Amino acid sequence: MSKDLLAVIELGGYPNFARLYESLGFTVHTEASMRNAVRTLKKVTPAVVVAEFNFQSDFRDRTSSLETLMSVLQRLPDCKVIVFYEQEFAHQLRRFTDQHPVHATLAFPIDEAALKQALQQAGGQ
């Protein structure tokens, strides 16, 4: 049985982990914006979402566009979310995780072994 994984890569600048995702049995869907990710969630029910936390201080009522995605994921309670973040925004990320269920958070640079472990705990082989 195939499991879907949605990778949201807005800024990037880190390795493409598609091979790792696929080696754990995931069918990978990649989007470059939250808007496209939300559109994909209308067609695909992922077991895991991997996305970046990009703190945006200019948002009045949110910390990042990841909150938009999380509001859609509320209808998918079994979906696990793994968040990549910059260490300098750890404080803002804590505010985010206090309000939204997140399976794992990984600071840049991403440790592939830690990502693999988080994916396995989230249901990867």
N, C-alpha and C positions, 0 to 999 in steps of 0.2 A: 504494500500500500504506500502510495506517495504522500509525503507531507509537504505542505507549502511553507515557504519562508519568504517574507517580504523584506528586502533590504532597501532602506531609504538612504541614499547617498547624496546629500545636498551639497556639501562642501568638499568631501573626499580628502585627498592628501594622505591616504593610508592604503595599504595593500588591498587588492580585491580578494575577498575571502570566499568567492563563489565556489572554488574547488573544495574548500573545507566544508561549506554548507552541503554541497552535493555528496561528499564522501560520507556524510552522516545521514544520507537518505532524503535530504530535502530537495524539492523542486523549487528553484530560486526565481523570484520575480524581483526585478530591480527598478526602482524609480528614482528620479533626480530631484523631485520636489514633493512637498507634503500634499499639494493639490492633486498631483498624479497618484500619489500613494492612496489618498482617500478614494479616488476613482477606482483604483485597483481593488480596494476592499469591498467594493460593490459587486465584484465578480469572483473574488478569491477569498477563501476563509483560511488564513495562514495559521499554522501551529505556533509560529514564532515571527516576531517582527524585530529587526535589527535597525536601529536608527540613531542619528546623531542628535545630541542636545546642543543646539547652537543658541546660547544665551543672546537675547536681543533686548537691550535696555530701553529701546524706543517703544516697546509694547507697553501700553498703559495697564492692561489687565491680565497679561500673561508673561511668562518668562521666555517662551520660545514657541516656534510653530509646531513643535512636538505635541503641545497641548491640544491642538486641533486634531491630530491623529488619535490621541488618547480618548477624546470624546467619542470618536467613531468606534474605537476598540471596546468601549463599555458594553456594546452589544455582543462581544465575543469574549466572555469571561474566561475561557480556557486558553486563550492566546497568551503566550509568554512574550514579554518585551525585554530586549537587551539594548541598553543605551550606551553609546560611546560619548565621551565628554572630555573637554580640556580641563586639566587639573585646576587652572585658575578660576574656573566657574563651579567648583565643587559646592560652594555655599548656595548658589542659586539652584544647582541640581538637587540639593537636599530639600529645598522648598518645593521643588517639583515632585520629588519622590514621596514627600509627606502627603501629597494630594492624589498621587496616581500610583497604582500598583505596577511595580517594575520587578522583573525576575532577576536582573543583574545589571550592574553598571561597571563599565571598564574605561579607565582613563587612557588617553593617548600617551605614548605610543601603545597600540593595542598588542597585548601579549597573546599570540595565537593559541598557546596552550590553555590560557585562562578562558579565552573565547570558546575553545572546543569543549572545555569542562562545563561552561555555562550552557552551551547548546545541548550537550548530553543530558544535563539535568533538566533541561526544558523539553526533553522528549526525543532528542536525536539518538541514533544508535550508539 
